Amino acid sequence: MPQTHDELIKEYEKLLDIQLSPGNWDVNSYMHGMANGMILFHSLAKDPHADPDFKDAPMYWKSKFWQTIKKSKQLRLYFQWVIASIISSITGLEFEFKNNTLITYQEQ
């Protein structure tokens, strides 16, 4: 168990790193506020005179992004095609779609 101020800060930084990871702080406004609150506490604990480096809100909350994709058939199909294109460029696999459905893949 941490005993000194510096040890407490190091333990807190582990929690802060988790909160500031992609897909955590940028999921919704609540988690964004939680991250900024933790940043404020960290800044005050390390140096009360320093300005905290707050996170700006993202253009889109990740929770809204996935909800939008789930609701929109056109976006779901486009998203599927984009992911297949990325995988193809990395792995060399070739994907074939029929009626907007992945039917096969093969090595190029």
C-alpha atoms as a printed R data frame, in Angstrom:
    type eleno elety resid chain resno       x       y       z
1   ATOM     1    CA   MET     A     1   0.000   0.000   0.000
2   ATOM     2    CA   PRO     A     2   1.426   3.422  -0.949
3   ATOM     3    CA   GLN     A     3   2.528   5.527   1.980
4   ATOM     4    CA   THR     A     4   4.216   8.653   0.664
5   ATOM     5    CA   HIS     A     5   2.745  11.469  -1.407
6   ATOM     6    CA   ASP     A     6   4.838  10.417  -4.426
7   ATOM     7    CA   GLU     A     7   3.715   6.789  -4.085
8   ATOM     8    CA   LEU     A     8   0.088   7.888  -3.940
9   ATOM     9    CA   ILE     A     9   0.569  10.015  -7.060
10  ATOM    10    CA   LYS     A    10   2.129   7.059  -8.925
11  ATOM    11    CA   GLU     A    11  -0.798   4.804  -7.964
12  ATOM    12    CA   TYR     A    12  -3.287   7.494  -8.982
13  ATOM    13    CA   GLU     A    13  -1.511   7.916 -12.343
14  ATOM    14    CA   LYS     A    14  -2.239   4.242 -13.082
15  ATOM    15    CA   LEU     A    15  -5.953   4.949 -12.621
16  ATOM    16    CA   LEU     A    16  -5.683   8.135 -14.665
17  ATOM    17    CA   ASP     A    17  -4.004   6.254 -17.522
18  ATOM    18    CA   ILE     A    18  -6.941   3.857 -17.640
19  ATOM    19    CA   GLN     A    19  -9.480   6.679 -17.642
20  ATOM    20    CA   LEU     A    20  -7.592   8.541 -20.381
21  ATOM    21    CA   SER     A    21  -7.327   5.514 -22.674
22  ATOM    22    CA   PRO     A    22  -9.150   5.661 -26.026
23  ATOM    23    CA   GLY     A    23 -12.618   4.204 -25.802
24  ATOM    24    CA   ASN     A    24 -12.959   5.245 -22.180
25  ATOM    25    CA   TRP     A    25 -12.871   9.020 -21.735
26  ATOM    26    CA   ASP     A    26 -14.402   9.645 -25.180
27  ATOM    27    CA   VAL     A    27 -17.396   7.302 -24.932
28  ATOM    28    CA   ASN     A    28 -19.843   9.877 -23.586
29  ATOM    29    CA   SER     A    29 -19.990  13.205 -21.798
30  ATOM    30    CA   TYR     A    30 -20.063  11.570 -18.352
31  ATOM    31    CA   MET     A    31 -16.780   9.734 -18.918
32  ATOM    32    CA   HIS     A    32 -15.288  12.901 -20.451
33  ATOM    33    CA   GLY     A    33 -16.228  14.828 -17.300
34  ATOM    34    CA   MET     A    34 -14.811  12.035 -15.135
35  ATOM    35    CA   ALA     A    35 -11.510  12.244 -17.022
36  ATOM    36    CA   ASN     A    36 -11.300  16.023 -16.653
37  ATOM    37    CA   GLY     A    37 -12.120  15.759 -12.948
38  ATOM    38    CA   MET     A    38  -9.346  13.220 -12.504
39  ATOM    39    CA   ILE     A    39  -6.967  15.460 -14.482
40  ATOM    40    CA   LEU     A    40  -7.858  18.371 -12.189
41  ATOM    41    CA   PHE     A    41  -7.251  16.310  -9.050
42  ATOM    42    CA   HIS     A    42  -3.937  15.034 -10.445
43  ATOM    43    CA   SER     A    43  -2.800  18.541 -11.318
44  ATOM    44    CA   LEU     A    44  -3.710  19.887  -7.872
45  ATOM    45    CA   ALA     A    45  -1.966  16.986  -6.127
46  ATOM    46    CA   LYS     A    46   1.246  17.366  -8.147
47  ATOM    47    CA   ASP     A    47   1.463  21.159  -8.395
48  ATOM    48    CA   PRO     A    48  -1.418  23.346  -7.213
49  ATOM    49    CA   HIS     A    49  -0.116  26.252  -9.317
50  ATOM    50    CA   ALA     A    50   0.019  24.364 -12.638
51  ATOM    51    CA   ASP     A    51  -2.730  24.591 -15.225
52  ATOM    52    CA   PRO     A    52  -4.450  21.240 -15.810
53  ATOM    53    CA   ASP     A    53  -4.235  19.828 -19.333
54  ATOM    54    CA   PHE     A    54  -7.939  19.083 -19.800
55  ATOM    55    CA   LYS     A    55  -9.283  16.887 -22.584
56  ATOM    56    CA   ASP     A    56 -11.419  18.638 -25.186
57  ATOM    57    CA   ALA     A    57 -14.645  16.881 -26.076
58  ATOM    58    CA   PRO     A    58 -14.323  14.758 -29.217
59  ATOM    59    CA   MET     A    59 -16.256  15.656 -32.346
60  ATOM    60    CA   TYR     A    60 -18.371  12.503 -31.849
61  ATOM    61    CA   TRP     A    61 -18.908  10.443 -28.722
62  ATOM    62    CA   LYS     A    62 -17.954   6.833 -29.414
63  ATOM    63    CA   SER     A    63 -21.206   5.573 -27.901
64  ATOM    64    CA   LYS     A    64 -23.184   7.710 -30.388
65  ATOM    65    CA   PHE     A    65 -20.944   6.575 -33.257
66  ATOM    66    CA   TRP     A    66 -21.739   2.896 -32.658
67  ATOM    67    CA   GLN     A    67 -25.432   3.594 -32.088
68  ATOM    68    CA   THR     A    68 -25.548   5.421 -35.416
69  ATOM    69    CA   ILE     A    69 -23.837   2.562 -37.230
70  ATOM    70    CA   LYS     A    70 -26.220   0.022 -35.687
71  ATOM    71    CA   LYS     A    71 -29.282   2.052 -36.749
72  ATOM    72    CA   SER     A    72 -28.169   2.809 -40.307
73  ATOM    73    CA   LYS     A    73 -28.014  -0.121 -42.728
74  ATOM    74    CA   GLN     A    74 -26.057   1.982 -45.219
75  ATOM    75    CA   LEU     A    75 -23.439   2.913 -42.605
76  ATOM    76    CA   ARG     A    76 -23.204  -0.704 -41.380
77  ATOM    77    CA   LEU     A    77 -22.496  -1.899 -44.912
78  ATOM    78    CA   TYR     A    78 -19.998   0.892 -45.537
79  ATOM    79    CA   PHE     A    79 -18.280   0.191 -42.228
80  ATOM    80    CA   GLN     A    80 -18.029  -3.515 -43.119
81  ATOM    81    CA   TRP     A    81 -16.481  -2.632 -46.475
82  ATOM    82    CA   VAL     A    82 -13.985  -0.196 -44.897
83  ATOM    83    CA   ILE     A    83 -12.845  -2.793 -42.347
84  ATOM    84    CA   ALA     A    84 -12.470  -5.405 -45.106
85  ATOM    85    CA   SER     A    85 -10.393  -2.921 -47.156
86  ATOM    86    CA   ILE     A    86  -8.095  -2.224 -44.204
87  ATOM    87    CA   ILE     A    87  -7.639  -5.927 -43.497
88  ATOM    88    CA   SER     A    88  -7.002  -6.542 -47.197
89  ATOM    89    CA   SER     A    89  -4.280  -3.885 -47.371
90  ATOM    90    CA   ILE     A    90  -2.559  -5.285 -44.284
91  ATOM    91    CA   THR     A    91  -2.868  -9.031 -44.923
92  ATOM    92    CA   GLY     A    92  -3.132  -9.284 -48.688
93  ATOM    93    CA   LEU     A    93  -6.487 -11.082 -48.438
94  ATOM    94    CA   GLU     A    94  -9.072 -10.302 -51.090
95  ATOM    95    CA   PHE     A    95 -12.706  -9.954 -50.000
96  ATOM    96    CA   GLU     A    96 -15.762 -10.463 -52.177
97  ATOM    97    CA   PHE     A    97 -19.141  -8.947 -51.385
98  ATOM    98    CA   LYS     A    98 -22.448  -9.981 -52.968
99  ATOM    99    CA   ASN     A    99 -25.641  -8.059 -52.177
100 ATOM   100    CA   ASN     A   100 -23.659  -6.110 -49.591
101 ATOM   101    CA   THR     A   101 -22.711  -9.292 -47.727
102 ATOM   102    CA   LEU     A   102 -19.231 -10.724 -47.349
103 ATOM   103    CA   ILE     A   103 -19.342 -14.073 -49.146
104 ATOM   104    CA   THR     A   104 -15.699 -15.065 -49.428
105 ATOM   105    CA   TYR     A   105 -12.123 -14.071 -49.010
106 ATOM   106    CA   GLN     A   106  -8.928 -15.457 -50.480
107 ATOM   107    CA   GLU     A   107  -5.236 -14.718 -50.680
108 ATOM   108    CA   GLN     A   108  -4.233 -12.459 -53.550
